[in-house]
Amino acid sequence: MRNLVLGAGLAGALLVPLRAHAGLTITIQRGSDPVSTLYIEGDQFKADEPKHEPATSVIVDAKTKNIVMVDASKRTYTELTEEDRKRMRGQMDAMRAQMQERMKNMPPAQRAKMEAMMGPSGGADSGKPHVWKFESMGQKKTINGFACEMYRVSEDGQLQAEQCVSPWSAGLAKKSDFAGIQKFVQSMTADFGVERTGSSSIFNRLEQAPGIPISNVQIEEDGKRGEESQVKSIKRGSIPAAVFQVPAGFTKTERPMFGPGAGGHHHGPPPGP
């Protein structure tokens, strides 16, 4: 679920469940894409992503541990509960066991290659936490009204991005503000059998970061620069409860990946192709 919060890491870095009662509404734009909106209040989070299909919205309730994906174009939604995730873990464990059995008959070189791909946990993200480094570029900017400083961001020694960061002291967020969503993500990855601290890499990065990114440009391994993502606005204030609810008249459907019998019964016709 590292990519649950979309936007090349920028959106994820701005998952800020505020303490007290103030909600947070953030708009983010990548290049010329439609503007995405994030809503955070207490244990609830919603990401409206007009450019993504089929899930145009993702709603997370950290208290109930439920994730809802809404497809506005089809007027449907799917729900991923804690029970569903544990069921999926069972399916994945069974698949890993089957693969391990098949690997016994593979030539040594092919088996070694498969084991390297699957990792020590059979494909789960396991190992030591990622180490992030933030190197100041000595440049200060103001982007959409937010003062920030440029940094080169490296993960385990590999350049990943250039970010313009608003320092923690500016008060847009505090590291402690991330505790609620971090606990949920850790619980969710455990449901899937992913125990690595690094599977919550967004939060590892924030723990080591000098602040919150206002802009983000991904750097590929070949040095190619991606499109810039920018925070366009940040608004504090109470968010209507309806924002975190599925719109009236939408039909609940199952996610096919749950497999036969998973997730209960259909609550309406399945979505179209």
C-alpha positions as CSV (number, residue, x, y, z in Angstrom):
1,M,0.0,0.0,0.0
2,R,3.0,2.3,-0.3
3,N,1.2,3.9,-3.3
4,L,-2.2,4.2,-1.6
5,V,-1.6,7.9,-1.4
6,L,-1.0,8.8,-5.0
7,G,1.3,11.5,-6.5
8,A,4.8,10.1,-6.7
9,G,5.4,10.2,-2.9
10,L,4.3,13.8,-2.5
11,A,0.8,13.0,-1.7
12,G,1.9,10.3,0.7
13,A,4.3,12.7,2.4
14,L,1.3,14.9,3.1
15,L,-0.9,12.4,5.0
16,V,-1.2,14.6,8.0
17,P,-3.9,13.5,10.5
18,L,-4.1,16.6,12.6
19,R,-4.6,16.4,16.3
20,A,-7.4,18.5,17.9
21,H,-10.4,19.0,15.6
22,A,-9.1,20.9,12.6
23,G,-9.3,19.1,9.3
24,L,-6.9,19.5,6.5
25,T,-7.8,19.9,2.8
26,I,-4.8,19.8,0.4
27,T,-4.8,20.2,-3.4
28,I,-1.9,18.8,-5.4
29,Q,-1.2,18.9,-9.1
30,R,1.3,16.9,-11.1
31,G,2.3,18.6,-14.3
32,S,-0.8,19.3,-16.4
33,D,-2.8,16.6,-14.7
34,P,-6.2,17.4,-13.1
35,V,-5.8,18.6,-9.5
36,S,-6.0,16.0,-6.8
37,T,-7.6,16.7,-3.4
38,L,-6.7,15.2,-0.1
39,Y,-9.0,15.4,3.0
40,I,-7.7,14.5,6.4
41,E,-9.6,14.8,9.7
42,G,-8.9,12.7,12.8
43,D,-8.7,9.0,11.8
44,Q,-10.3,9.6,8.4
45,F,-8.6,10.3,5.1
46,K,-9.8,10.7,1.5
47,A,-8.0,11.1,-1.8
48,D,-9.9,12.3,-4.8
49,E,-7.8,11.4,-7.9
50,P,-9.7,12.4,-11.1
51,K,-6.9,11.1,-13.4
52,H,-6.9,7.5,-12.0
53,E,-9.2,4.7,-13.1
54,P,-11.1,2.8,-12.0
55,A,-10.8,4.1,-8.4
56,T,-11.4,7.8,-8.6
57,S,-11.5,8.2,-4.8
58,V,-10.0,6.3,-1.9
59,I,-11.5,6.6,1.6
60,V,-9.6,5.3,4.7
61,D,-11.1,5.0,8.2
62,A,-8.2,4.2,10.5
63,K,-10.5,3.5,13.4
64,T,-12.5,0.8,11.6
65,K,-9.5,-0.2,9.5
66,N,-11.6,-0.1,6.3
67,I,-10.6,1.1,2.9
68,V,-13.2,2.1,0.3
69,M,-12.5,2.7,-3.4
70,V,-15.1,4.7,-5.2
71,D,-15.5,4.7,-9.0
72,A,-17.6,7.8,-9.8
73,S,-17.8,7.0,-13.5
74,K,-19.6,3.7,-12.8
75,R,-21.3,4.8,-9.6
76,T,-19.9,1.8,-7.8
77,Y,-17.6,1.2,-4.8
78,T,-15.6,-1.6,-3.3
79,E,-14.6,-2.1,0.3
80,L,-11.4,-3.7,1.7
81,T,-11.9,-4.7,5.4
82,E,-9.4,-6.1,7.9
83,E,-10.9,-9.5,7.4
84,D,-10.5,-9.2,3.6
85,R,-6.8,-8.4,4.0
86,K,-6.2,-11.4,6.2
87,R,-8.1,-13.6,3.7
88,M,-5.9,-12.2,0.9
89,R,-2.8,-12.9,3.0
90,G,-3.9,-16.6,3.3
91,Q,-4.3,-16.7,-0.5
92,M,-0.9,-15.2,-1.0
93,D,0.7,-17.5,1.5
94,A,-0.8,-20.5,-0.4
95,M,0.6,-19.2,-3.7
96,R,4.0,-18.8,-2.1
97,A,3.9,-22.3,-0.8
98,Q,3.0,-23.6,-4.3
99,M,5.8,-21.6,-5.8
100,Q,8.3,-23.0,-3.3
101,E,7.1,-26.5,-4.2
102,R,7.6,-25.8,-7.9
103,M,11.1,-24.3,-7.3
104,K,12.3,-27.7,-5.9
105,N,12.3,-29.1,-9.4
106,M,14.0,-26.0,-11.1
107,P,17.6,-26.0,-12.2
108,P,19.8,-24.4,-9.5
109,A,20.4,-21.2,-11.4
110,Q,16.8,-20.7,-12.2
111,R,15.8,-21.5,-8.6
112,A,18.4,-19.0,-7.2
113,K,17.0,-16.3,-9.5
114,M,13.4,-17.0,-8.3
115,E,14.5,-16.9,-4.7
116,A,16.2,-13.6,-5.2
117,M,13.0,-12.2,-6.8
118,M,10.8,-13.5,-4.0
119,G,13.0,-12.4,-1.2
120,P,13.3,-14.0,2.3
121,S,9.6,-13.6,2.9
122,G,8.4,-15.0,-0.4
123,G,8.0,-11.7,-2.2
124,A,7.1,-9.6,0.9
125,D,8.9,-6.4,1.4
126,S,11.3,-7.5,4.2
127,G,14.7,-6.4,5.5
128,K,16.1,-3.3,7.2
129,P,14.4,0.1,7.1
130,H,15.3,2.4,4.2
131,V,17.9,5.1,5.0
132,W,17.0,8.5,3.6
133,K,19.4,11.4,3.1
134,F,18.4,15.0,2.5
135,E,21.1,17.2,1.0
136,S,20.5,20.9,0.9
137,M,20.9,22.5,-2.6
138,G,21.3,25.9,-1.1
139,Q,18.2,27.3,-2.8
140,K,15.1,28.9,-1.3
141,K,11.9,29.3,-3.2
142,T,8.3,30.3,-2.7
143,I,5.9,28.0,-4.4
144,N,2.2,28.8,-4.5
145,G,2.7,31.0,-1.4
146,F,4.7,28.4,0.6
147,A,8.3,29.2,1.5
148,C,10.5,26.1,1.0
149,E,14.1,25.0,0.5
150,M,15.5,22.7,-2.2
151,Y,16.9,19.3,-1.2
152,R,18.2,16.3,-3.1
153,V,16.6,13.2,-1.6
154,S,18.4,9.8,-1.7
155,E,17.2,6.4,-0.6
156,D,19.9,3.9,0.4
157,G,22.4,6.0,-1.5
158,Q,20.4,6.2,-4.7
159,L,19.1,9.7,-5.8
160,Q,15.3,9.5,-5.8
161,A,14.0,13.1,-6.0
162,E,14.5,16.8,-5.8
163,Q,12.1,18.4,-3.3
164,C,11.3,21.9,-2.1
165,V,10.6,21.4,1.6
166,S,8.7,23.5,4.1
167,P,10.6,23.1,7.4
168,W,8.8,21.6,10.4
169,S,9.3,24.9,12.2
170,A,6.9,26.5,9.7
171,G,4.0,24.6,11.4
172,L,2.4,23.0,8.4
173,A,2.7,19.7,10.1
174,K,4.6,18.0,13.0
175,K,6.2,14.6,12.9
176,S,3.8,13.5,15.7
177,D,0.8,14.4,13.4
178,F,1.6,11.2,11.4
179,A,1.1,8.8,14.3
180,G,-2.5,7.8,13.5
181,I,-2.1,7.0,9.8
182,Q,1.3,5.3,10.4
183,K,-0.2,2.9,13.0
184,F,-3.0,2.0,10.5
185,V,-0.5,1.4,7.6
186,Q,1.7,-0.8,9.9
187,S,-1.5,-2.8,10.9
188,M,-2.5,-3.1,7.3
189,T,0.9,-4.3,6.1
190,A,0.9,-6.8,8.9
191,D,-2.4,-8.2,7.7
192,F,-0.8,-8.9,4.4
193,G,2.2,-10.5,6.1
194,V,4.6,-7.7,5.3
195,E,6.6,-7.0,8.5
196,R,9.3,-4.8,7.2
197,T,9.5,-1.3,8.8
198,G,10.6,-0.2,5.3
199,S,7.2,-1.1,3.9
200,S,6.0,2.1,5.5
201,S,8.8,3.9,3.8
202,I,6.8,7.1,3.5
203,F,6.9,7.4,7.3
204,N,10.6,6.4,7.5
205,R,11.3,9.2,5.1
206,L,9.3,11.7,7.2
207,E,11.1,10.7,10.4
208,Q,14.4,11.7,8.7
209,A,13.1,14.6,6.6
210,P,13.7,18.3,7.5
211,G,10.1,19.1,6.7
212,I,7.1,18.6,4.4
213,P,7.6,18.7,0.6
214,I,5.8,21.4,-1.3
215,S,7.1,20.2,-4.6
216,N,8.5,16.9,-5.8
217,V,10.4,15.8,-8.9
218,Q,11.2,12.1,-9.2
219,I,14.6,11.2,-10.5
220,E,14.9,7.9,-12.5
221,E,17.9,5.6,-12.3
222,D,19.0,6.9,-15.7
223,G,18.9,10.5,-14.4
224,K,15.7,11.3,-16.2
225,R,13.5,13.8,-14.4
226,G,9.8,13.2,-14.0
227,E,7.0,15.8,-13.9
228,E,6.9,18.1,-11.0
229,S,4.1,17.7,-8.4
230,Q,3.2,20.8,-6.4
231,V,1.0,21.6,-3.4
232,K,-1.4,24.2,-4.7
233,S,-3.3,24.9,-1.5
234,I,-3.7,23.9,2.1
235,K,-6.8,24.7,4.1
236,R,-7.4,24.0,7.7
237,G,-11.0,23.6,9.0
238,S,-13.7,21.2,9.8
239,I,-14.6,18.8,6.9
240,P,-18.2,17.7,6.4
241,A,-18.8,14.1,7.4
242,A,-20.3,13.4,4.0
243,V,-16.9,13.9,2.4
244,F,-15.8,10.6,4.0
245,Q,-18.9,8.7,3.0
246,V,-19.9,6.9,-0.2
247,P,-22.3,9.0,-2.2
248,A,-26.0,7.9,-2.1
249,G,-27.1,5.7,-4.9
250,F,-23.7,4.0,-5.5
251,T,-23.7,0.2,-5.8
252,K,-21.3,-2.0,-3.7
253,T,-19.3,-4.6,-5.7
254,E,-16.7,-7.1,-4.8
255,R,-13.1,-6.9,-5.8
256,P,-12.2,-9.8,-8.1
257,M,-8.8,-10.2,-6.4
258,F,-10.6,-11.5,-3.3
259,G,-11.3,-14.8,-5.0
260,P,-14.3,-17.0,-4.9
261,G,-16.5,-16.5,-1.8
262,A,-14.4,-13.7,-0.4
263,G,-15.9,-10.5,0.8
264,G,-19.4,-11.7,1.3
265,H,-22.2,-11.4,-1.3
266,H,-22.7,-8.9,-4.1
267,H,-24.9,-5.9,-3.2
268,G,-25.8,-5.3,-6.8
269,P,-24.6,-6.0,-10.4
270,P,-20.9,-6.1,-11.0
271,P,-19.3,-3.1,-12.7
272,G,-19.0,-3.1,-16.4
273,P,-15.8,-3.9,-18.4
